[in-house]
Amino acid sequence: MNKQKIIFIIIPLFILLLLLFIYFLLSINKKNPQKNPTLPFSPSPTLNKLQIQQQNIVLTPTLIPPAFTGAAIDPQISQEDIDMSTQKYLLRKTTPLKQGNFSIFFDYSLDKFNVILQEPKDVAQASFSAWLKNSYPALPEDRFIIK
């Protein structure tokens, strides 16, 4: 039994000494990194001179006009289109908008405004049409889905 206690003490001690030895070897390698060996002499550069005869050649490119690129040089956008897009942007920025008889939400997937009318629908429809003509006259009613 005494022999077993000695073995249980010696084996961990041996493993500990082995780990310390490995750690010591690794720390020495980190302190002295290997340097790249240098050549004892550097080769001298070689120089080859080629005799090239220079000729006076003038190159003139042939200009080919480009095909249609799809870009308009002077795009003409009507003032109606500018007003409509500006008013659409302003209304989209203020949505969701809730008025007394109707509510407006913008549906990005359809690129249209959803209008939800309150009861009675005919009064709300007239109120919405009057509001649209007064507030956003450039927006046509086909940009609105009335529910």
C-alpha positions as CSV (number, residue, x, y, z in Angstrom):
1,M,0.0,0.0,0.0
2,N,2.9,2.3,0.7
3,K,4.1,1.5,-2.8
4,Q,0.9,2.7,-4.4
5,K,1.1,6.1,-2.6
6,I,4.6,6.6,-3.9
7,I,3.5,5.8,-7.5
8,F,0.6,8.3,-7.2
9,I,3.1,10.9,-6.1
10,I,5.8,10.2,-8.6
11,I,3.6,10.0,-11.8
12,P,2.1,13.5,-11.3
13,L,5.5,14.9,-10.3
14,F,7.0,13.5,-13.5
15,I,4.2,14.9,-15.7
16,L,4.6,18.3,-14.0
17,L,8.4,18.3,-14.7
18,L,7.8,17.3,-18.3
19,L,5.3,20.2,-18.8
20,L,7.8,22.6,-17.2
21,F,10.5,21.4,-19.5
22,I,8.3,21.9,-22.6
23,Y,7.3,25.3,-21.4
24,F,10.9,26.3,-20.9
25,L,11.8,25.1,-24.4
26,L,9.0,27.1,-26.0
27,S,9.9,30.3,-24.1
28,I,13.5,30.1,-25.3
29,N,12.3,29.8,-28.9
30,K,10.1,32.8,-28.5
31,K,12.9,34.9,-27.1
32,N,15.3,34.0,-29.9
33,P,13.4,33.9,-33.1
34,Q,15.2,32.6,-36.1
35,K,16.4,35.3,-38.5
36,N,16.4,34.9,-42.2
37,P,19.8,34.0,-43.4
38,T,21.4,36.6,-45.6
39,L,23.6,35.8,-48.6
40,P,27.3,36.5,-48.1
41,F,27.3,38.5,-51.3
42,S,24.7,40.1,-53.4
43,P,24.6,39.4,-57.1
44,S,25.4,42.2,-59.4
45,P,22.6,43.3,-61.7
46,T,22.9,42.4,-65.4
47,L,22.2,45.0,-68.0
48,N,21.2,44.1,-71.5
49,K,21.0,47.0,-73.9
50,L,18.9,46.4,-77.0
51,Q,19.4,48.5,-80.0
52,I,15.9,49.6,-81.1
53,Q,15.4,51.6,-84.1
54,Q,13.0,54.4,-83.6
55,Q,10.5,55.0,-86.4
56,N,8.4,58.0,-86.6
57,I,5.0,56.4,-86.9
58,V,1.9,58.5,-86.3
59,L,-1.2,56.6,-85.2
60,T,-4.5,58.2,-85.8
61,P,-7.5,56.5,-84.2
62,T,-10.7,55.9,-86.2
63,L,-13.6,57.4,-84.3
64,I,-16.7,55.2,-84.3
65,P,-19.9,57.0,-83.0
66,P,-21.4,55.1,-80.1
67,A,-24.7,53.3,-80.5
68,F,-27.7,54.4,-78.5
69,T,-26.8,54.2,-74.8
70,G,-30.3,54.8,-73.4
71,A,-29.4,58.1,-71.7
72,A,-31.1,61.2,-72.9
73,I,-28.8,64.2,-73.4
74,D,-31.5,66.7,-72.5
75,P,-34.3,65.0,-70.6
76,Q,-37.6,66.9,-70.8
77,I,-39.7,66.3,-67.7
78,S,-43.0,68.1,-67.7
79,Q,-44.0,70.3,-64.9
80,E,-47.1,68.2,-64.3
81,D,-44.9,65.1,-63.6
82,I,-42.7,67.1,-61.3
83,D,-45.7,68.5,-59.3
84,M,-47.3,65.0,-59.1
85,S,-44.1,63.3,-57.8
86,T,-43.5,66.1,-55.3
87,Q,-47.0,65.9,-53.9
88,K,-46.9,62.1,-53.8
89,Y,-43.7,62.3,-51.8
90,L,-45.1,64.9,-49.4
91,L,-48.3,62.9,-48.8
92,R,-46.3,59.6,-48.5
93,K,-44.1,61.4,-45.9
94,T,-47.2,62.4,-43.8
95,T,-48.9,58.9,-43.9
96,P,-50.5,57.4,-41.9
97,L,-52.9,60.3,-42.0
98,K,-56.2,60.3,-40.2
99,Q,-58.9,62.8,-41.0
100,G,-62.5,63.0,-39.7
101,N,-64.1,60.8,-42.3
102,F,-61.2,58.9,-43.8
103,S,-57.7,57.5,-43.1
104,I,-54.8,57.3,-45.6
105,F,-52.0,54.7,-45.6
106,F,-49.3,54.1,-48.2
107,D,-48.8,50.6,-49.6
108,Y,-45.2,50.3,-50.7
109,S,-45.8,47.0,-52.5
110,L,-48.4,48.5,-54.8
111,D,-47.0,52.1,-54.8
112,K,-50.5,53.4,-54.1
113,F,-52.3,55.0,-51.2
114,N,-55.0,53.1,-49.3
115,V,-58.0,55.2,-48.3
116,I,-60.3,53.8,-45.6
117,L,-63.6,55.6,-45.6
118,Q,-65.7,55.9,-42.4
119,E,-69.5,55.5,-42.4
120,P,-71.5,56.9,-44.2
121,K,-69.3,56.1,-47.2
122,D,-70.9,58.6,-49.6
123,V,-70.2,61.6,-47.3
124,A,-66.7,60.3,-46.6
125,Q,-66.1,59.9,-50.3
126,A,-67.2,63.5,-51.0
127,S,-65.1,64.7,-48.1
128,F,-62.0,62.8,-49.4
129,S,-62.4,64.1,-53.0
130,A,-62.7,67.7,-51.8
131,W,-59.7,67.3,-49.5
132,L,-57.7,65.8,-52.4
133,K,-58.5,68.6,-54.8
134,N,-57.6,71.2,-52.2
135,S,-54.5,69.7,-50.7
136,Y,-52.9,67.6,-53.5
137,P,-54.4,68.7,-56.8
138,A,-51.7,67.1,-59.0
139,L,-52.4,63.6,-57.6
140,P,-54.9,61.7,-59.7
141,E,-57.5,59.5,-58.0
142,D,-56.1,56.4,-59.7
143,R,-53.2,56.6,-57.2
144,F,-55.7,55.8,-54.4
145,I,-57.3,52.5,-53.5
146,I,-60.6,53.4,-51.8
147,K,-61.9,50.8,-49.3
